[in-house]
């Protein structure tokens, strides 16, 4: 059994994104916990330190949830594991 490094934080159980606590290169593993269970996904793109990564595919125009709240809309399709930031998110904050 391998050790799993938790390197991302899920703020609320219904969030669409996690925040990485260390930079993750494209192809790297993003590991987080939801309600005591550990999950992982591959980073589709580089995700810089303290930035967001998508937990699921998000369609253009869809609402993006973080902290259990709507934080903006996807300005283009965002793939699972992709960096979520100003290049693909129109913030409402």
C-alpha positions as CSV (number, residue, x, y, z in Angstrom):
1,X,0.0,0.0,0.0
2,X,1.4,3.4,-1.0
3,X,1.3,6.5,1.1
4,X,-1.2,9.1,-0.2
5,X,-0.2,12.7,0.0
6,X,-3.2,15.0,0.4
7,X,-2.3,18.0,-1.6
8,X,-5.6,19.7,-2.2
9,X,-8.5,21.0,0.0
10,X,-12.2,20.6,-0.7
11,X,-13.9,23.5,1.0
12,X,-17.5,22.1,0.9
13,X,-18.8,18.7,-0.1
14,X,-20.7,20.1,-3.1
15,X,-17.9,22.1,-4.6
16,X,-16.9,21.7,-8.2
17,X,-13.2,22.6,-7.5
18,X,-10.5,21.9,-5.0
19,X,-7.6,24.2,-4.0
20,X,-4.2,22.7,-4.3
21,X,-1.8,23.2,-1.4
22,X,1.3,22.6,-3.6
23,X,1.8,23.2,-7.3
24,X,0.8,20.2,-9.3
25,X,2.2,19.6,-12.8
26,X,0.1,18.4,-15.7
27,X,-0.2,14.6,-15.3
28,X,0.4,14.9,-11.5
29,X,-1.9,13.5,-8.9
30,X,-4.3,15.7,-7.0
31,X,-5.5,14.1,-3.8
32,X,-8.2,15.4,-1.5
33,X,-10.7,14.2,1.1
34,X,-14.5,14.4,1.1
35,X,-16.2,13.3,4.3
36,X,-13.3,11.2,5.5
37,X,-12.7,9.4,2.2
38,X,-9.7,10.1,0.0
39,X,-10.1,10.8,-3.7
40,X,-7.6,11.5,-6.5
41,X,-7.6,12.8,-10.1
42,X,-4.9,13.6,-12.6
43,X,-4.1,17.2,-13.2
44,X,-5.0,17.9,-16.9
45,X,-2.9,21.1,-16.9
46,X,-0.4,22.6,-14.5
47,X,-2.2,23.9,-11.4
48,X,-0.2,26.6,-9.5
49,X,0.1,26.7,-5.7
50,X,-3.2,27.7,-4.0
51,X,-5.2,27.7,-7.3
52,X,-8.3,25.7,-8.2
53,X,-8.6,22.4,-10.1
54,X,-12.0,21.2,-11.5
55,X,-13.3,18.0,-10.0
56,X,-15.6,17.3,-13.0
57,X,-16.1,18.5,-16.5
58,X,-17.8,21.9,-16.5
59,X,-19.8,23.1,-19.5
60,X,-19.3,26.6,-20.9
61,X,-21.7,28.9,-19.0
62,X,-22.2,26.5,-16.0
63,X,-22.1,27.7,-12.5
64,X,-18.8,27.0,-10.6
65,X,-19.2,26.2,-6.9
66,X,-16.5,26.8,-4.2
67,X,-17.1,27.1,-0.4
68,X,-20.6,25.7,-1.2
69,X,-21.3,29.0,-3.0
70,X,-21.5,30.1,-6.6
71,X,-18.2,31.9,-7.4
72,X,-18.7,32.4,-11.2
73,X,-19.4,30.9,-14.6
74,X,-17.2,28.8,-16.9
75,X,-16.3,31.0,-19.9
76,X,-15.4,27.9,-21.9
77,X,-15.6,24.1,-21.3
78,X,-13.4,23.1,-18.4
79,X,-12.1,19.6,-18.2
80,X,-11.8,17.4,-15.1
81,X,-8.4,18.2,-13.5
82,X,-7.9,21.4,-15.3
83,X,-6.7,24.6,-13.7
84,X,-9.6,26.9,-13.0
85,X,-8.8,30.6,-12.9
86,X,-9.3,33.9,-14.9
87,X,-8.6,32.2,-18.2
88,X,-11.7,30.1,-18.0
89,X,-13.8,31.5,-15.1
90,X,-15.8,34.8,-14.9
91,X,-15.9,35.5,-11.2
92,X,-18.9,36.9,-9.4
93,X,-16.9,37.6,-6.3
